[in-house]
Structures are given as C-alpha cells and as structure tokens.
Amino acid sequence: MRKLILVSHTHWDREWYQPFQEFRIRLVRFMDKLLAILEQDPDYRHFTLDGQTVVLEDYLEVRPDREAALRQQIRAGRLLVGPWYILPDEFLVGGEAIIRNLLRGHRIARDFGAVMKVGYLPDPFGQTGQMPQILKGFGIDTAVVWRGVPADAIRRSAFHWRSPDGSAVLAIFLVSNYCNAYRMPAAVEPFLDRLARLRATLEPYAVGDALLLMNGCDHEEAQPELPALIAAANARLSDAQVVHGTLPQYIAAVRAAADDLPTATGELRDSRRMQLLPGVLSTRMWIKQRNTACEQLLTRWAEPFLVWNTSVPMTPAVTTEALRSSQQLLGLAWKHLLQNQPHDSICGCSVDQVHRDMAARYDACEQIGEAVAGEGLQMIADRVRTTDQHNVVVFNPVSGPRTDWVEAWVPAPQGTRDVAMVDQTGRIAPLQVLGEKEKVLVSVSLDKESMREMMDWTRQGMVGGLDGGAITDWLLKQEGRTIHVEILVTPGARPNPEALRRAGAALSAWLADPQVKSFQVQIRHVPQAQVLFLANDVPGYGYKTYTIGPDLRSNVSGNPTQGPPPPAIRNEFYRVEAAADGALTVTDLETGTVYAGLNRFVDGGDAGDEYTYCPPAEDTLVGTAATSPTVEVIEAGPARFSLRIAQAYRLPAHLQADRQARSPQMVECPIVSTVSLYPGVPRIDIRTEVENRAGDHRLRVYFPLPFQVDHSCAEGNFDVVERPVAAPQGGPDWVEQPVGTHPQKEFVDAHDGRVGLLVANRGLPEYEIVDDAAPWGIGQAIALTLLRSVGWLSRDDLATRPRACGPVIPTPEAQCLGRHVFAYALAPHAGDWRAVFPQARAFNSPLRAVAVEAQAGDLPPAASFLEIEPASLTLSALKPAEDGQGSILRFWNTAEELVEGRLRLGLPWQRAWRANLDEEHLEELPADADGWLHLAVRGREIVSLRFV
Ligand SMILES: [Zn+2]
C-alpha cells in the first residue's frame, strides 16, 4: 500500500524579483488566509512554513494581534516552523553564520512552541560538505535537499550524507523539486490524474512505501479545498492512501523502511539534474565583500573582546548591565546581517532595489559591530598596566605569535617626525609616519582677570565639548610683557595633575608680576601622528603593548633592509618585481621557486545573467593594458615596501545588440595595484582598485603556476575542500553544463607536493584553476574573479543554461559600474597550504591598535585570551552564551586526522563543558594543574565548549 504524504508548504523568498516590503504585503495576506483555514477547518491538518522563522517576525510586525493565533497553531503541531532563521546560500556565508542562523531560528521557534527538527534546505544552490555535522550539532539527524545531489551516485529519494568528520544524516532527495505537487487540481478526477503522474515519477526512486508530494512552491498560498479532495481520492484509491502530512512523518516512514541506502560524502555541487547557478559566486561582488567584512567584525573583534571584558571584576564605570546591553546590540547586528543572507539576497540575484536595501543592513551591522568592538578594545587597553606616558596596545584576533603591520593614530608631543615604537624588551619596531594632524581648539589673548577665570575653568584637568579631552600638558613661555600659554589636550586620556600643579604655580607668579600685561592662550590637541609599524610576535588571540618614545633609531643595530633599485621590492621571504607589461615576478627566497606573470588581469565578455556566467558566442579576451603601465616604488621602508602599477585596460563597452559578441566601441578602465611587503611577514599583500566603465563582462586576475597540479585546495565552511582541476564533462542531458569555477572562503592553494602558491582573499569567493596556453603563454593559473557585470536577473537564451531560472527583468546595477577595491594576498611556500594558511586568517584580520596613557591596571603588557595547540585547531567563535550563562568557545580542526589538542583560556572560569552547537552541555571537562584542557579532536571536527 503506497502512502502519498502530501506536505502543504510555501517557499517564501523574502526578497527577490520584488523588494522585501512588496513581498511582505503578500506574506501578510497569505498568513491571514492560512490562519483562517487552520482555525476554520480541522481537516486541514498541517502546513510547513518553509523551515524559516523570519516570516513569523515579518508577519507579526504588521499583525501583532495575530500572535496568539499563531502560537496556538504552532503549539498544536499544525503549523511547522524552524529550524532556520532564514534559508541561506551555504557557500557565500561563513560556517559561523550558518550556526548563528540555526541558533536564532531555534530560539524563535522554541519561543513559539516547537522547532521542526528537519534540516530543510529546499532551494540553496548546492550543499556545503559540513552541513551534516552542523545539523547534528543541533540534534537534527535529517536533511531535505534538492540542488547539487550527484546524479550518478544517488538514484534514490534518500541517502546517507556524510561530512568530512564522519558525521552523517539521513538526507531526503527532492527528486522532482520542492514544488512537485503545487497547485493540485480542484476537481477530483484531475486530482487523481495528477497523483498518478506523481507516482510514476517518484516510484523508481522510492525508499519504503511512502512518497513525498510537496504541495506548494515559491510564494504559493494554501489550498483550502485540499481536505475534501484527499477524502474523495482516498474513497477511490485501492492501492494507495493520501495523507495530509509533514516532513517528519515522511522521514519517519523512510527511516522505518531501513533500506540499504547509498552514501554521498562532502559537498554536493552536481548540476546534471538541477541547476546549481554557480555564477552567483561573483554576481554583485560588493555584497560578498561586505558580508565577509561584517562576519569577521562580529566574530573576530566584537564578540571575543566583549567576552574578555565580561570575565573580570568590573570597575565601577563598567557595569554588568552595560556589557549585557553590548551583547544584545550584537544580537541586533547579527539580525541585520542574517537578513542579508537568504539565498536570493546574498547571491545578488534579485532586482536592484533588493540589493540597495541590503546596503543599509550592512551599514547597520557595521555601525553596531564597530562601536562594540571599539569599546571592547578600549576597555581592555584601559586595563593594561603601563609605566611610560604614551603607549599603544596592539590587538590580534587570530592565532599567533604574529608579526604583522598595524596602523595607529598616536600622540606625538615632540612632533610627528620623532615617534618610535618600543616593545617591552626594548626592541624598536620599523615604523613609517603616514600622516599627521594637529588641531587648535582655542586661540585667544586674555588679560589677568580673564586668565584667572581660565585657570579656574581648567582646574579639573578636562576640556569639554565635542573635541574635548584631558589636559595632559601646559607649555609656558615669557616673551616681554606677554606670557604664551599652550594647553595640550589628549582625547581619551586622563588629566595630568602634576603638569597642572606646575603650571598653576608659575602662572600665579606671573599674575602677581606687574610687568606682565597679557596672556596669549592656545588650547590645542597634542599632535597626532598616523603611523604604520611592524608589531612583532603579538600573542595569538591577544595583545601586546608598545611604548611610544622619541625616535631612537640611531640606536637600532643594523638599518632596515633597503630594497633593490626600482621597480622591485623585497623582504627576507620574497622578491617582487614588475615586468614591463605590469605583471609580477615573485621569487620565493626560501625555495628558490620563481613565479612569473602574476597579477595579470584578464577580461572576457559575459552574455549571462545574475545566476550564470555565459561567454558570448564570439568572445574577445583582453589581457594586457592599452598602453605601457606606470610602475614605481612608492614606499621603500623601513616598515613597508610598495610597488604601484597603474594601467588602463581598453574594454568593449558592452555586448552587441544581438548578444553574440562584444561591441567594437571601447571604454578605458583604470586598474591600479599596490603590492606591499613587510619585514618579517611571509605574505605579499595586493590592493587593486578598478574603475569599471564596461558592462557585460567578467574581470579576473591570474596567478600562473610554474608547476602542474591536478587539484586545488580551497577553504570551505569548517573545511578545506580538495577539488580536481578538470571539470566534469557535461552533455546534452545536463540541465546546466558543469563549470570550473568553485567557491572558497579565505584562501585557495595549488601545490605540487614540493612547493605551492596560496592566494588569500577578502570576500572574493570565486576561483578557478584555468589552463590557458594562449594568448599570453600562460599555462595553469589560479584565476580569482574580481567582477562579473551583467544586466539581467535571468534570461532564457544562455548557451550554458538553456532555461530561465527567474523572471526576465533588467538589473542595470548588476553591471557594477564605478570604483571597486579588491584585496588579496599571495603566499608562495614550501609543502602545502598547511604551512601558510594562518597568513590567510591574518590577511583577513589586520591588527588593530589603541593608544593609552600611563596607568595602573590589572592586565600585563601582553596576554592571550586563548592558547590552543596544535596549530591545526583554529578559532571560529568566542561569544557570550545565548542564555547569558558564561561563554561559548568554538574551534575546528583544519587537519584531516585526529589530533590530541589542548587549550587554556586566559580568562577566569570555574567549570568547562563540551557543548553541542545548540549550546547544550555534554560532558564536563576537567583542567590539569596548569589550567590546560585536553581533548581529542577528529579531523575536520567542530568543537564547542562552554565556560562558566
Ligand atoms: Zn528560494
């Protein structure tokens, strides 16, 4: 007896071909009707609300009076909600964001009465390999997926899906997508016909007796006539029964069948049976860049340093309440960020208005994140014991010890030329002054009476107002009958009572002196210098203090290395030279490997749409500048050595009207790269600025390899994914031809076992290993996509994807005209990526610095909030626990094998537990006598701990 489980649902893309507010009006009407059906018809059994809880918030914001009704249906199990907050794209958001999404979704769904414990992922454009492990971390042991399931390996409607760490879930494959039974006919005969056709499609794939009929689709409303149709059908069917049911019911039936199921391991990105839409990795690149920056701001800066502050006895000025409110502010920042992560939003595949709305959400996330991070760093800096008058605390949010550059504004009372940074061992850091500022707040001539008032006014040692701060010095000078008084103010500092006392005594004497007639008073900020310096061995997940002293550079033994004559730069690791065509030749001084032709820009046409790259039938590639590039060494140390390569590419303005070729009309696009080396840093940082004046094209930067590779290693979510270089062969039966472009997080690496090249990036998630023999003599190269410019949401005339996958709507802003800045870095190395991946982390999280004055404090000059070993264990989060009880530390093992790890938290704590991703306690962990926790960590395992 067949069991036809009809799951009524809707797939609610929150914003897509209409902006959010327009879709929300539809959501409100839809929910009103749905609640009415559930209230009026007990035979309308269940409705599944798309696995995401943001729709509850969106509805109740407009209809708060319907909250009780909503809660009642959820508690009764008729309306199924959760486990997600939003349905993300799994490759464009970070692993930690996937966890936060589930945490928020669970909290909301629980609050409403029940969480649907199903890993419902009906629409994301492929599945990330660690999803089974993440779902299991929330006690979810099933997934429901459609796109990406491998056609050759999986020919059943269920399979075991395994993560690289070995975790597995029962995955339901939506054979004919999540809409197979939408808009069921309203009359009995056609209804039965449709059921028969569905059975014919699904039975070859069936596991057990149950078949899954998904009664809904994108923004589809509930069908009130369904219960009557089901009753009528059941009266007629002899070999099947139709059930108005739920996903958990169907999954239970599949599980009970205990069939021998096939297994798929890791990421699912097969496009033979359903579209994967891989072009979204590079559509509207600014979205990917901002998402990465926001995720890192929250997880690497705002949260860990907030936790550090919550873990110590409070000074009266810092209350627990203030820290609690910071935690809640970060919750709001995450909410804005998560609302930008639904697949249609972060993929960039919506109408222009949607993405304009996203910019405002990124702004909100960034404003909150920066404020909380800035406050957190300042609070820690204010607790560091210092003996010298002026100091800088340098913070490092990734592993260490780390030598890297840092920029800071610091007081330079002796003038900006004479600033030096000295660490606790007396070592002087290589330093460059980048800029200076000096601000006069008041300049006035006073008589004796007014001078007395002025002294009264400054007695507390503070100057109020917007530009105010503490008075840190008085400089006095007599010139005939006039006394020149300079009052130096330092924002954020404490007043200097000694300076005030000395000045008071001298001024009292002059006030009593009949020869003195007037006082020329100037109140000004202490001169500030913007400096760039090399911080050396900054502890991992911690900080190190430098003293700002007068320049003692003559005492430094050995001058900083001078670069060779232009146009080349070098440090102890690499030599970088610019060729006449603007490309770079890099010599790895450790291995002797020479990499030639790096940083070449290659531009081709794109006749595709927001979802899919498609070269025009007759493509024109541009790989060299129109005229000779200008190359100059713009910085020659001692802290930074930089080459600037300015060039202009002449690109076809757009596609021809027939879209078969690029236009003969050309536009000039300036491309300026700044390539920097720092002493002690094994990394080549590149910043490229592009003024995009062309449409319908794809701009990539190439890094040719001096060796052959057959696979690439790219960071994924809690994973490093090894992919073959050769793309699978497509064919006429593929609904979308396979491509060589792939997703990445912070780096991609190509190596031959002996040496290799790691390319790190900030928010540039698309790469390909290309093999372009012509026309520039490039063999294999890592290609990093910078821009993909298209003018259509979707089209139906692509050679690479025949069918449209959304409405055919023009999207002129997806051409991404205007100025763009891209950041990436190179790390040629011996061995493989394991040797250098911390440089990708470091590149994504530049050190930050905070200036402090002489102060007593409870923290030493250098400290870590976390020591963790071995180096393959990398931090993902240190955050306040959702329930406010202690904090959650999360890390993952980049190694593929089991490691014996140990870690020590540099914050006070009483008890520690292993926890699941939902922050529930597992076993308690005892510390050894030195405070270390010891644990065995599987290859690619994600580990969460709770400290109280
Ligand atoms: Zn969707």
Boltz pocket constraint, residues with backbone or C-beta under 6 A from the ligand:
constraints:
  - pocket:
      binder: B
      contacts: [[A, 11], [A, 13], [A, 123], [A, 343], [A, 344]]
      max_distance: 6.0
